Amino acid sequence: MTTSNCIFCDISSGQDSGTVLETETDEFVIFKDIKPASQHHYLAVTKQHVPSLKFLDKSHQDLVTRLEEGLREFLKGRGVSSEDVLFGFHLPPFISVRHLHMHAIAPRSEMGFLSRLVFRPSSVWFKTADEARLYLAQKESLQSN
């Protein structure tokens, strides 16, 4: 499902000819971020329109893992070591495009000062892949209480 006026829906469905898709699966596409925070900065964007991580639940932990693994494999194919990579999501209202997407940034150690703030793990605005899975697990348990 795509949503009108969503650039990531256009990109993931192949309707945006200006963006080069690096990898595509049944669930997501990978392409280069237009404002890279380091030498290698890619996004894994779901084909299904989901506004953000906040719209997911515990059943989506495997989706987070598949996005991360897809980005890891993609970077590995480009010769990028997985030792110095940051994988994660921004949370509303700190997202520029309201469509679920995971960032992969490498080398993490070469990020500038501002990028280190924007993509700071364990912050109110950014969650690593591991933190996202934990967030979804905790969200489920809070809702069931």
C-alpha positions as CSV (number, residue, x, y, z in Angstrom):
1,M,0.0,0.0,0.0
2,T,1.3,3.4,-0.9
3,T,0.2,6.8,0.3
4,S,-0.2,9.8,-2.0
5,N,2.3,12.7,-1.4
6,C,4.8,10.3,0.2
7,I,8.2,10.5,-1.5
8,F,9.3,7.2,0.0
9,C,6.1,5.5,-1.3
10,D,7.0,6.9,-4.7
11,I,10.6,5.6,-4.4
12,S,9.8,2.2,-3.1
13,S,7.2,1.6,-5.8
14,G,9.6,2.7,-8.6
15,Q,7.6,5.9,-9.4
16,D,10.5,8.2,-8.6
17,S,13.0,8.0,-11.5
18,G,15.5,10.3,-9.8
19,T,16.4,7.8,-7.1
20,V,18.6,4.8,-7.8
21,L,17.5,1.7,-6.0
22,E,20.5,-0.2,-4.8
23,T,18.6,-3.3,-3.6
24,E,15.0,-4.4,-3.7
25,T,13.2,-7.2,-1.9
26,D,9.5,-8.0,-1.5
27,E,9.4,-5.9,1.7
28,F,11.8,-3.0,1.3
29,V,14.2,-1.1,-1.0
30,I,17.7,0.3,-0.2
31,F,19.0,3.6,-1.6
32,K,21.5,6.3,-0.7
33,D,20.5,9.0,1.7
34,I,20.4,12.4,0.1
35,K,22.1,14.0,3.1
36,P,24.8,11.5,4.0
37,A,26.1,11.6,7.6
38,S,29.3,9.6,6.6
39,Q,30.9,8.1,3.5
40,H,28.2,5.3,3.4
41,H,24.7,6.3,4.4
42,Y,21.8,4.2,3.1
43,L,18.2,3.8,3.9
44,A,16.1,0.7,4.0
45,V,12.5,1.8,3.3
46,T,9.5,-0.4,3.6
47,K,7.3,-0.9,0.6
48,Q,4.2,-0.8,2.8
49,H,3.5,2.7,4.1
50,V,4.0,2.8,7.8
51,P,4.4,6.3,9.3
52,S,7.1,5.4,11.8
53,L,8.4,2.9,14.3
54,K,5.7,4.1,16.7
55,F,3.1,2.4,14.5
56,L,4.7,-1.1,14.9
57,D,4.3,-3.6,17.7
58,K,6.1,-6.7,19.1
59,S,5.1,-8.7,16.0
60,H,7.3,-6.4,13.9
61,Q,10.6,-7.2,15.7
62,D,11.5,-9.5,12.8
63,L,10.9,-6.8,10.3
64,V,13.4,-4.6,12.1
65,T,15.8,-7.5,12.0
66,R,15.2,-8.1,8.3
67,L,15.8,-4.4,7.5
68,E,19.1,-4.5,9.5
69,E,20.2,-7.8,7.9
70,G,19.4,-6.4,4.5
71,L,21.5,-3.3,5.1
72,R,24.3,-5.4,6.5
73,E,24.4,-7.6,3.5
74,F,24.2,-4.7,1.2
75,L,27.1,-2.9,2.9
76,K,29.1,-6.2,3.0
77,G,28.7,-6.5,-0.8
78,R,30.2,-3.0,-1.1
79,G,33.2,-4.0,1.1
80,V,32.1,-2.0,4.1
81,S,33.0,-3.5,7.5
82,S,30.1,-4.1,9.8
83,E,32.2,-3.2,12.8
84,D,31.8,0.5,12.5
85,V,28.1,0.9,11.3
86,L,25.2,2.6,13.0
87,F,21.7,1.1,12.2
88,G,18.6,2.8,13.5
89,F,15.4,4.9,13.2
90,H,14.3,8.4,14.1
91,L,11.1,8.8,16.1
92,P,8.4,11.4,15.6
93,P,8.4,14.3,15.6
94,F,12.1,14.1,14.7
95,I,11.7,12.5,11.2
96,S,11.8,14.3,7.9
97,V,9.8,11.7,6.0
98,R,6.9,10.0,7.8
99,H,7.5,6.6,6.3
100,L,9.3,3.8,8.1
101,H,13.0,3.7,7.2
102,M,16.2,2.4,8.8
103,H,19.5,4.3,8.5
104,A,22.8,2.5,8.0
105,I,25.7,4.9,8.5
106,A,29.4,3.9,8.0
107,P,32.0,4.5,9.1
108,R,30.2,5.6,12.2
109,S,33.5,6.9,13.7
110,E,33.8,9.4,10.9
111,M,30.5,11.1,11.5
112,G,30.7,14.9,12.1
113,F,29.6,16.6,15.3
114,L,26.2,17.5,14.1
115,S,25.5,14.0,12.7
116,R,26.6,12.5,16.0
117,L,23.8,14.6,17.7
118,V,21.2,13.8,15.0
119,F,21.9,10.1,15.1
120,R,22.6,9.7,18.8
121,P,21.7,6.3,20.1
122,S,19.5,6.0,23.2
123,S,18.1,9.5,22.6
124,V,14.5,10.6,22.6
125,W,14.8,11.0,18.8
126,F,16.9,8.0,17.6
127,K,16.8,4.3,18.4
128,T,19.4,1.8,17.2
129,A,18.1,-1.5,15.7
130,D,18.6,-3.2,19.0
131,E,16.9,-0.4,20.9
132,A,14.0,-0.5,18.4
133,R,13.4,-4.2,19.0
134,L,13.5,-3.6,22.8
135,Y,11.1,-0.6,22.4
136,L,8.7,-2.8,20.5
137,A,8.9,-5.6,23.1
138,Q,8.3,-3.1,25.9
139,K,5.6,-1.3,24.1
140,E,3.7,-4.6,23.9
141,S,4.1,-5.4,27.5
142,L,3.0,-1.9,28.5
143,Q,-0.2,-2.2,26.4
144,S,-1.0,-5.6,27.9
145,N,-0.9,-4.3,31.5
